[in-house]
Amino acid sequence: MAETARYRGRGVVGMALGPALVVLAAFNCGGSPGPDPVIQALVDQVNQANISATVQDLSDPMALPEFTTRHTKSPTFPMVTDYLKQRCEGLGLTTSLHTWTRMSITASNVVCEISGATNPENIYIIGAHYDSTTDPAPSPPDYEPAPGATDNASGVAGALEMARIFLTANPGATLRFLFFAGEEQNLLGSKEYVEKLDADGELNNVELMLDIDEIGRINDLDPDNEVCNNPPAQTGPGMLGVCLESSSAHASVLDAFQSAGQLYTSLFFRRNLSPFGSDHISFLNEGVPALLTIEAYDGNNPVADTVNDVFAELDPELTAEIIKMNSAALARLVGVDP
């Protein structure tokens, strides 16, 4: 989650309706059919241990000692980029780097793609930022430590797991998995990528952007520190909650994901229709339907953007449940034929 982010003040984000459309009417929260066996089989492939292992790689120096920080300005950040590139290539995904320079920062977004079987021109973006930081920001020249286990190794690990299970699912539309750099520096990587999509004539082909950010921790309820404030709060030991966030213009997108979550997971749901602070904003500002999936009560996460955001803070079950919801919703939208 970006440094300027949640519950420490925000700017007003202007929303505009764009040409990209997502057909969601069949997936309202009120009358969904029972689980689809094909989608259930896909969801059942989500492997909690895989997700945890990736989070450890990215945030635990006992796993990979060179990853004591993932700050975009750190000298070791290109090694993290290469790690993700190799992970995608190892899965068999079409993989490339989108390298950009902005505000004296040069970094790369990692782009990994599964081409659609029936409608490859329709693009669904699954995004997660892979940089980390602390508040106050870590000092140069090393910018360490900044382990970023929940923010956002959890989202990166979840997106990689989704890529793994969709690779053999024969999705109808193109799935483009994007790992953004520079999110903690005011969403630089996603802003640059949206500009690239526009320049390449692909922006109108993006049907949906799913942003996965900070999905790893069960937080205590603080009613005075809440933006995800609808429906009424739920809390309790072991309760697994997710916040779904988009603009009011795209509330039907949230309906689709909540409907899938109710069918295929044990999550409870919160909503926020005043979005800010993560890479979905870069897409919403250009009229692309987009949503953020994030742990419930994320504003009350005491370790985010601190040196204490380590693997021990992760709740692997919560992370896996949110990825199951995302996978089920995406499968319903694009169609799968494994």
DAMOKA-V727145 format. One record per residue. RES is the residue in three letters. PHI is phi as a letter, one per 40 degrees, with the letter a starting at -180 (none if undefined). Layout:
# DAMOKA-V727145
RES_PHI, RES_PHI
This chain:
# DAMOKA-V727145
MET_none, ALA_c, GLU_d, THR_c, ALA_c, ARG_c, TYR_g, ARG_b, GLY_g, ARG_a, GLY_c, VAL_c, VAL_b, GLY_c, MET_b, ALA_b, LEU_c, GLY_b, PRO_c, ALA_c, LEU_b, VAL_b, VAL_c, LEU_b, ALA_d, ALA_c, PHE_b, ASN_c, CYS_c, GLY_c, GLY_a, SER_c, PRO_c, GLY_c, PRO_d, ASP_c, PRO_d, VAL_c, ILE_c, GLN_c, ALA_c, LEU_c, VAL_c, ASP_c, GLN_c, VAL_c, ASN_b, GLN_d, ALA_c, ASN_d, ILE_c, SER_c, ALA_c, THR_c, VAL_d, GLN_c, ASP_d, LEU_c, SER_b, ASP_b, PRO_c, MET_c, ALA_c, LEU_b, PRO_d, GLU_c, PHE_b, THR_c, THR_a, ARG_b, HIS_c, THR_d, LYS_c, SER_c, PRO_c, THR_c, PHE_d, PRO_d, MET_c, VAL_c, THR_d, ASP_c, TYR_d, LEU_c, LYS_d, GLN_c, ARG_c, CYS_c, GLU_c, GLY_c, LEU_c, GLY_g, LEU_c, THR_c, THR_b, SER_a, LEU_b, HIS_b, THR_c, TRP_b, THR_b, ARG_a, MET_f, SER_g, ILE_b, THR_b, ALA_a, SER_b, ASN_c, VAL_c, VAL_b, CYS_b, GLU_b, ILE_b, SER_c, GLY_c, ALA_c, THR_b, ASN_b, PRO_c, GLU_c, ASN_c, ILE_b, TYR_b, ILE_c, ILE_b, GLY_b, ALA_a, HIS_c, TYR_b, ASP_c, SER_b, THR_a, THR_b, ASP_b, PRO_c, ALA_c, PRO_c, SER_c, PRO_c, PRO_c, ASP_c, TYR_f, GLU_b, PRO_c, ALA_a, PRO_c, GLY_f, ALA_c, THR_c, ASP_b, ASN_a, ALA_d, SER_c, GLY_c, VAL_c, ALA_c, GLY_c, ALA_c, LEU_c, GLU_c, MET_c, ALA_c, ARG_c, ILE_c, PHE_c, LEU_d, THR_b, ALA_c, ASN_f, PRO_c, GLY_c, ALA_b, THR_c, LEU_b, ARG_b, PHE_c, LEU_b, PHE_b, PHE_c, ALA_c, GLY_g, GLU_c, GLU_c, GLN_b, ASN_g, LEU_g, LEU_c, GLY_c, SER_c, LYS_c, GLU_c, TYR_c, VAL_c, GLU_c, LYS_c, LEU_d, ASP_c, ALA_c, ASP_c, GLY_g, GLU_b, LEU_d, ASN_c, ASN_c, VAL_c, GLU_c, LEU_a, MET_b, LEU_b, ASP_b, ILE_b, ASP_a, GLU_g, ILE_b, GLY_b, ARG_b, ILE_c, ASN_b, ASP_c, LEU_c, ASP_b, PRO_d, ASP_c, ASN_b, GLU_b, VAL_b, CYS_c, ASN_b, ASN_a, PRO_c, PRO_d, ALA_c, GLN_b, THR_a, GLY_i, PRO_d, GLY_g, MET_c, LEU_b, GLY_b, VAL_b, CYS_b, LEU_b, GLU_b, SER_a, SER_c, SER_c, ALA_c, HIS_b, ALA_c, SER_c, VAL_c, LEU_c, ASP_d, ALA_c, PHE_c, GLN_c, SER_d, ALA_c, GLY_c, GLN_c, LEU_c, TYR_b, THR_a, SER_b, LEU_c, PHE_b, PHE_b, ARG_b, ARG_b, ASN_b, LEU_b, SER_b, PRO_c, PHE_a, GLY_g, SER_a, ASP_c, HIS_c, ILE_c, SER_d, PHE_c, LEU_d, ASN_c, GLU_b, GLY_g, VAL_c, PRO_d, ALA_a, LEU_a, LEU_b, THR_b, ILE_a, GLU_d, ALA_c, TYR_f, ASP_c, GLY_c, ASN_b, ASN_c, PRO_c, VAL_b, ALA_d, ASP_f, THR_b, VAL_c, ASN_c, ASP_c, VAL_b, PHE_d, ALA_c, GLU_c, LEU_c, ASP_b, PRO_d, GLU_c, LEU_c, THR_d, ALA_c, GLU_c, ILE_c, ILE_c, LYS_c, MET_d, ASN_c, SER_c, ALA_c, ALA_c, LEU_c, ALA_c, ARG_c, LEU_c, VAL_c, GLY_g, VAL_b, ASP_a, PRO_c
